[in-house]
């Protein structure tokens, strides 16, 4: 069997569309798919971004609430936090939390669902082989 992209012999298959691929065109990481499947993944970026927006805002809100609650408790105890370090914690902590949540949701939900959708070799791969 020949590679979908070039005339070499196929030694691997894409984990999503099961298109035959040679050693040069096989995905170099286990969580990747063939070139045409990765292009299909990139075409859905705007839709995924719109779906992730409320999740990002929720994670930011939770992070700000946690940091704000900690500051309120410290202020109530008579230890008012101040300085550049606390400013970095107030803004950096929630942003890091939101980034981690978005990355986790993208990997676990969207990417896993995308790779589980079995389809035949995509038209892009067929046109590259010609």
N, CA, C and O of each residue as an XYZ file, in Angstrom:
520
protein
N       0.846     -1.168      0.000
C       0.000      0.000      0.000
C       0.898      1.241      0.000
O       1.926      1.265      0.678
N       0.516      2.255     -0.750
C       1.303      3.470     -0.901
C       0.829      4.548      0.075
O      -0.321      4.551      0.513
N       1.735      5.453      0.400
C       1.425      6.596      1.271
C       0.395      7.484      0.566
O       0.391      7.596     -0.660
N      -0.460      8.098      1.345
C      -1.484      8.975      0.792
C      -0.878     10.249      0.221
O      -1.454     10.849     -0.687
N       0.264     10.671      0.731
C       0.845     11.947      0.348
C       1.953     11.793     -0.701
O       2.077     12.625     -1.599
N       2.743     10.748     -0.588
C       3.858     10.553     -1.522
C       3.822      9.122     -2.084
O       3.010      8.315     -1.632
N       4.670      8.796     -3.043
C       4.635      7.453     -3.641
C       5.371      6.376     -2.852
O       5.478      5.247     -3.331
N       5.879      6.680     -1.664
C       6.581      5.672     -0.863
C       5.606      4.645     -0.298
O       4.394      4.861     -0.276
N       6.163      3.516      0.162
C       5.340      2.480      0.781
C       4.867      2.940      2.158
O       5.623      3.553      2.912
N       3.620      2.642      2.473
C       3.038      3.045      3.755
C       3.428      2.046      4.834
O       3.338      0.834      4.640
N       3.857      2.568      5.962
C       4.195      1.727      7.107
C       3.312      2.034      8.314
O       3.323      1.283      9.290
N       2.559      3.109      8.262
C       1.710      3.544      9.372
C       0.356      3.982      8.851
O       0.145      4.117      7.646
N      -0.553      4.200      9.782
C      -1.869      4.740      9.458
C      -2.152      5.931     10.356
O      -1.665      6.002     11.484
N      -2.942      6.863      9.845
C      -3.409      7.987     10.660
C      -4.371      7.435     11.710
O      -5.197      6.579     11.396
N      -4.277      7.902     12.924
C      -5.149      7.368     13.971
C      -6.576      7.867     13.861
O      -7.468      7.318     14.508
N      -6.818      8.898     13.053
C      -8.184      9.407     12.896
C      -8.842      8.868     11.630
O      -9.901      8.244     11.700
N      -8.223      9.106     10.475
C      -8.858      8.717      9.212
C      -8.321      7.400      8.663
O      -8.812      6.901      7.650
N      -7.316      6.837      9.327
C      -6.712      5.576      8.935
C      -6.135      5.589      7.517
O      -6.068      4.556      6.852
N      -5.721      6.772      7.070
C      -5.072      6.878      5.766
C      -3.671      6.273      5.869
O      -2.991      6.482      6.873
N      -3.229      5.532      4.858
C      -1.880      4.965      4.897
C      -0.829      6.067      4.754
O      -0.947      6.952      3.907
N       0.203      5.993      5.603
C       1.254      7.011      5.613
C       2.619      6.347      5.672
O       2.783      5.305      6.307
N       3.592      6.946      5.014
C       4.954      6.439      5.086
C       5.610      6.942      6.379
O       5.004      7.704      7.131
N       6.826      6.519      6.626
C       7.525      6.925      7.837
C       7.785      8.420      7.892
O       7.820      9.002      8.976
N       7.969      9.053      6.730
C       8.229     10.493      6.694
C       6.967     11.314      6.998
O       7.071     12.383      7.599
N       5.798     10.847      6.603
C       4.576     11.615      6.761
C       3.710     11.172      7.943
O       2.620     11.704      8.151
N       4.192     10.211      8.705
C       3.397      9.807      9.871
C       3.491     10.887     10.939
O       4.474     11.626     10.980
N       2.483     10.993     11.807
C       2.540     12.000     12.884
C       3.732     11.729     13.794
O       4.001     10.579     14.140
N       4.429     12.758     14.172
C       5.642     12.593     14.979
C       5.360     12.540     16.464
O       6.251     12.215     17.248
N       4.143     12.851     16.867
C       3.738     12.711     18.266
C       2.476     11.864     18.311
O       1.667     11.934     17.385
N       2.280     11.071     19.350
C       1.112     10.194     19.391
C      -0.225     10.926     19.432
O      -1.240     10.363     19.021
N      -0.252     12.175     19.919
C      -1.523     12.889     20.004
C      -1.857     13.653     18.725
O      -2.847     14.384     18.688
N      -1.047     13.495     17.679
C      -1.299     14.158     16.405
C      -1.900     13.182     15.399
O      -1.883     11.968     15.600
N      -2.428     13.738     14.318
C      -2.983     12.942     13.225
C      -2.235     13.327     11.942
O      -1.246     14.058     11.996
N      -2.700     12.842     10.809
C      -2.031     13.147      9.545
C      -2.219     14.631      9.193
O      -2.969     15.347      9.856
N      -1.533     15.070      8.149
C      -1.574     16.484      7.774
C      -2.979     16.955      7.436
O      -3.377     18.045      7.846
N      -3.730     16.162      6.703
C      -5.070     16.598      6.318
C      -6.006     16.643      7.524
O      -6.866     17.521      7.599
N      -5.857     15.720      8.461
C      -6.682     15.764      9.674
C      -6.302     16.962     10.540
O      -7.171     17.599     11.134
N      -5.011     17.269     10.615
C      -4.580     18.435     11.389
C      -5.071     19.730     10.750
O      -5.378     20.690     11.456
N      -5.146     19.766      9.434
C      -5.720     20.938      8.764
C      -7.205     21.064      9.088
O      -7.703     22.173      9.281
N      -7.910     19.948      9.149
C      -9.324     19.986      9.541
C      -9.466     20.476     10.986
O     -10.405     21.208     11.300
N      -8.547     20.079     11.859
C      -8.553     20.545     13.251
C      -8.366     22.063     13.300
O      -9.056     22.751     14.052
N      -7.440     22.580     12.506
C      -7.181     24.018     12.502
C      -8.347     24.808     11.917
O      -8.582     25.946     12.324
N      -9.079     24.226     10.968
C     -10.238     24.925     10.411
C     -11.334     25.135     11.443
O     -12.154     26.040     11.285
N     -11.371     24.328     12.492
C     -12.380     24.476     13.530
C     -11.949     25.352     14.693
O     -12.614     25.368     15.729
N     -10.859     26.073     14.545
C     -10.308     26.867     15.648
C     -11.260     27.964     16.124
O     -11.410     28.155     17.331
N     -11.900     28.684     15.218
C     -12.776     29.786     15.619
C     -13.974     29.260     16.398
O     -14.371     29.857     17.399
N     -14.545     28.166     15.958
C     -15.681     27.578     16.664
C     -15.273     27.136     18.071
O     -16.000     27.381     19.034
N     -14.126     26.492     18.191
C     -13.647     26.070     19.516
C     -13.373     27.271     20.406
O     -13.665     27.239     21.602
N     -12.815     28.327     19.834
C     -12.528     29.526     20.617
C     -13.812     30.137     21.154
O     -13.853     30.570     22.305
N     -14.837     30.178     20.358
C     -16.116     30.730     20.818
C     -16.734     29.857     21.909
O     -17.372     30.372     22.827
N     -16.549     28.549     21.814
C     -17.065     27.667     22.854
C     -16.249     27.773     24.142
O     -16.782     27.563     25.232
N     -14.958     28.096     24.023
C     -14.092     28.207     25.199
C     -14.202     29.552     25.908
O     -13.770     29.677     27.054
N     -14.767     30.551     25.255
C     -14.845     31.884     25.862
C     -15.584     31.895     27.198
O     -15.054     32.447     28.162
N     -16.784     31.311     27.303
C     -17.451     31.316     28.618
C     -16.687     30.515     29.673
O     -16.697     30.870     30.852
N     -16.029     29.443     29.253
C     -15.241     28.639     30.196
C     -14.068     29.462     30.714
O     -13.744     29.409     31.900
N     -13.435     30.221     29.829
C     -12.314     31.071     30.228
C     -12.773     32.139     31.212
O     -12.125     32.371     32.233
N     -13.880     32.782     30.905
C     -14.387     33.828     31.803
C     -14.785     33.251     33.156
O     -14.562     33.884     34.188
N     -15.360     32.080     33.161
C     -15.731     31.434     34.422
C     -14.489     31.101     35.247
O     -14.464     31.329     36.456
N     -13.464     30.565     34.594
C     -12.226     30.237     35.311
C     -11.551     31.493     35.852
O     -11.024     31.484     36.964
N     -11.565     32.586     35.061
C     -11.020     33.846     35.554
C     -11.799     34.344     36.763
O     -11.209     34.799     37.742
N     -13.121     34.258     36.694
C     -13.950     34.682     37.819
C     -13.680     33.877     39.075
O     -13.603     34.433     40.171
N     -13.537     32.577     38.921
C     -13.238     31.724     40.079
C     -11.874     32.078     40.652
O     -11.723     32.171     41.870
N     -10.879     32.275     39.793
C      -9.545     32.639     40.258
C      -9.531     33.975     40.973
O      -8.900     34.110     42.021
N     -10.216     34.957     40.425
C     -10.294     36.274     41.067
C     -11.042     36.177     42.387
O     -10.684     36.844     43.357
N     -12.072     35.354     42.425
C     -12.812     35.161     43.677
C     -11.953     34.524     44.757
O     -12.022     34.919     45.920
N     -11.151     33.548     44.382
C     -10.272     32.889     45.356
C      -9.231     33.874     45.889
O      -9.019     33.973     47.098
N      -8.585     34.601     44.972
C      -7.572     35.568     45.397
C      -8.221     36.697     46.200
O      -7.677     37.120     47.221
N      -9.365     37.182     45.753
C     -10.065     38.243     46.491
C     -10.502     37.780     47.874
O     -10.414     38.539     48.839
N     -10.968     36.547     47.977
C     -11.354     36.005     49.286
C     -10.159     35.885     50.214
O     -10.264     36.180     51.405
N      -9.023     35.455     49.680
C      -7.814     35.353     50.499
C      -7.360     36.726     50.969
O      -6.940     36.881     52.115
N      -7.439     37.715     50.101
C      -7.048     39.068     50.493
C      -8.010     39.630     51.531
O      -7.587     40.296     52.475
N      -9.304     39.365     51.361
C     -10.283     39.839     52.340
C     -10.043     39.204     53.708
O     -10.165     39.874     54.733
N      -9.700     37.910     53.728
C      -9.404     37.259     55.007
C      -8.152     37.833     55.650
O      -8.110     38.038     56.863
N      -7.131     38.094     54.839
C      -5.908     38.689     55.380
C      -6.158     40.104     55.876
O      -5.600     40.504     56.898
N      -6.986     40.866     55.174
C      -7.309     42.222     55.595
C      -8.099     42.201     56.895
O      -7.889     43.036     57.775
N      -9.007     41.243     57.009
C      -9.806     41.111     58.228
C      -8.924     40.739     59.418
O      -9.192     41.142     60.550
N      -7.880     39.973     59.151
C      -6.966     39.577     60.225
C      -5.974     40.681     60.569
O      -5.202     40.532     61.516
N      -5.974     41.778     59.829
C      -5.089     42.892     60.122
C      -3.788     42.861     59.359
O      -2.881     43.637     59.661
N      -3.669     41.984     58.375
C      -2.452     41.895     57.564
C      -2.802     42.271     56.130
O      -3.034     41.400     55.291
N      -2.837     43.565     55.855
C      -3.193     44.007     54.508
C      -2.038     43.738     53.548
O      -0.949     44.289     53.713
N      -2.275     42.884     52.536
C      -1.193     42.604     51.586
C      -0.923     43.813     50.702
O      -1.843     44.538     50.325
N       0.332     44.020     50.379
C       0.711     45.140     49.512
C       1.982     44.753     48.766
O       2.654     43.781     49.112
N       2.289     45.514     47.764
C       3.523     45.306     47.031
C       3.307     44.664     45.680
O       2.210     44.225     45.335
N       4.384     44.626     44.933
C       4.346     44.091     43.576
C       4.028     42.596     43.556
O       3.354     42.117     42.645
N       4.501     41.873     44.540
C       4.231     40.435     44.596
C       2.740     40.133     44.673
O       2.257     39.218     44.006
N       2.015     40.891     45.476
C       0.575     40.659     45.590
C      -0.168     41.064     44.324
O      -1.181     40.460     43.973
N       0.334     42.083     43.645
C      -0.291     42.465     42.378
C      -0.113     41.340     41.359
O      -1.040     41.005     40.621
N       1.088     40.764     41.330
C       1.318     39.634     40.424
C       0.442     38.442     40.783
O      -0.077     37.770     39.893
N       0.271     38.171     42.072
C      -0.593     37.062     42.500
C      -2.042     37.356     42.137
O      -2.769     36.471     41.684
N      -2.457     38.602     42.337
C      -3.856     38.952     42.054
C      -4.204     38.789     40.583
O      -5.308     38.359     40.250
N      -3.277     39.126     39.705
C      -3.568     39.027     38.274
C      -3.006     37.752     37.644
O      -3.659     37.142     36.797
N      -1.824     37.355     38.043
C      -1.181     36.185     37.449
C      -1.857     34.879     37.819
O      -1.997     33.990     36.978
N      -2.275     34.755     39.064
C      -2.924     33.517     39.514
C      -4.182     33.172     38.731
O      -4.284     32.072     38.188
N      -5.152     34.099     38.660
C      -6.364     33.795     37.881
C      -6.099     33.563     36.397
O      -6.751     32.725     35.774
N      -5.153     34.296     35.829
C      -4.843     34.094     34.410
C      -4.228     32.717     34.192
O      -4.577     32.027     33.234
N      -3.322     32.314     35.066
C      -2.721     30.976     34.954
C      -3.779     29.887     35.136
O      -3.754     28.871     34.441
N      -4.700     30.100     36.065
C      -5.791     29.137     36.261
C      -6.649     29.034     35.006
O      -6.988     27.932     34.575
N      -7.000     30.170     34.421
C      -7.831     30.161     33.209
C      -7.104     29.476     32.057
O      -7.718     28.710     31.314
N      -5.810     29.737     31.894
C      -5.044     29.075     30.829
C      -4.985     27.568     31.034
O      -5.103     26.802     30.078
N      -4.804     27.150     32.268
C      -4.749     25.712     32.551
C      -6.092     25.048     32.264
O      -6.137     23.954     31.700
N      -7.180     25.701     32.647
C      -8.515     25.134     32.402
C      -8.789     25.044     30.900
O      -9.299     24.029     30.424
N      -8.456     26.088     30.159
C      -8.689     26.081     28.709
C      -7.855     24.994     28.039
O      -8.353     24.286     27.163
N      -6.614     24.855     28.434
C      -5.757     23.814     27.848
C      -6.290     22.428     28.174
O      -6.289     21.547     27.315
N      -6.740     22.229     29.393
C      -7.285     20.935     29.794
C      -8.555     20.611     29.013
O      -8.704     19.500     28.503
N      -9.467     21.570     28.917
C     -10.727     21.334     28.194
C     -10.457     21.080     26.716
O     -11.103     20.231     26.103
N      -9.510     21.811     26.146
C      -9.180     21.607     24.731
C      -8.638     20.210     24.498
O      -9.050     19.529     23.559
N      -7.718     19.780     25.348
C      -7.134     18.444     25.178
C      -8.113     17.334     25.471
O      -8.256     16.406     24.675
N      -8.790     17.413     26.601
C      -9.615     16.297     27.055
C     -10.929     16.219     26.285
O     -11.374     15.127     25.932
N     -11.543     17.347     26.027
C     -12.856     17.309     25.394
C     -12.768     17.427     23.876
O     -13.138     16.505     23.149
N     -12.273     18.569     23.409
C     -12.330     18.835     21.974
C     -11.381     17.944     21.175
O     -11.786     17.345     20.179
N     -10.140     17.854     21.598
C      -9.164     17.084     20.828
C      -9.481     15.590     20.853
O      -9.377     14.918     19.827
N      -9.861     15.076     21.999
C     -10.195     13.653     22.091
C     -11.420     13.333     21.234
O     -11.458     12.299     20.568
N     -12.415     14.213     21.251
C     -13.605     13.990     20.432
C     -13.263     14.062     18.944
O     -13.781     13.279     18.147
N     -12.394     14.999     18.573
C     -11.982     15.129     17.171
C     -11.264     13.869     16.692
O     -11.544     13.371     15.602
N     -10.343     13.356     17.501
C      -9.596     12.168     17.102
C     -10.460     10.913     17.115
O     -10.152      9.948     16.416
N     -11.534     10.910     17.896
C     -12.412      9.741     17.950
C     -13.353      9.676     16.747
O     -13.900      8.613     16.452
N     -13.549     10.787     16.054
C     -14.414     10.788     14.874
C     -13.697     10.064     13.754
O     -12.757     10.594     13.161
N     -14.133      8.879     13.472
C     -13.505      8.095     12.397
C     -14.100      8.518     11.076
O     -15.319      8.575     10.914
N     -13.240      8.808     10.149
C     -13.688      9.150      8.808
C     -12.705      8.536      7.822
O     -11.597      8.151      8.195
N     -13.108      8.451      6.591
C     -12.201      7.946      5.577
C     -11.122      8.974      5.299
O     -11.156     10.071      5.856
N     -10.161      8.636      4.446
C      -9.143      9.624      4.093
C      -9.798     10.887      3.562
O     -10.690     10.829      2.716
N      -9.353     12.014      4.059
C      -9.969     13.286      3.709
C      -9.563     13.712      2.298
O      -8.515     13.291      1.808
N     -10.373     14.539      1.641
C     -10.069     14.953      0.278
C      -8.729     15.649      0.137
O      -8.087     15.526     -0.906
N      -8.287     16.377      1.154
C      -7.001     17.074      1.078
C      -5.882     16.055      0.894
O      -4.976     16.269      0.089
N      -5.938     14.954      1.628
C      -4.898     13.936      1.516
C      -4.915     13.294      0.127
O      -3.861     12.984     -0.428
N      -6.086     13.099     -0.421
C      -6.171     12.486     -1.747
C      -5.602     13.411     -2.812
O      -4.957     12.944     -3.750
N      -5.829     14.714     -2.682
C      -5.311     15.635     -3.681
C      -3.809     15.796     -3.569
O      -3.139     16.046     -4.571
N      -3.261     15.656     -2.355
C      -1.818     15.754     -2.184
C      -1.107     14.556     -2.816
O       0.039     14.673     -3.249
N      -1.776     13.419     -2.870
C      -1.156     12.210     -3.414
C      -1.036     12.273     -4.934
O      -0.205     11.570     -5.511
N      -1.835     13.088     -5.585
C      -1.820     13.135     -7.053
C      -0.669     13.903     -7.602
O      -0.532     14.023     -8.820
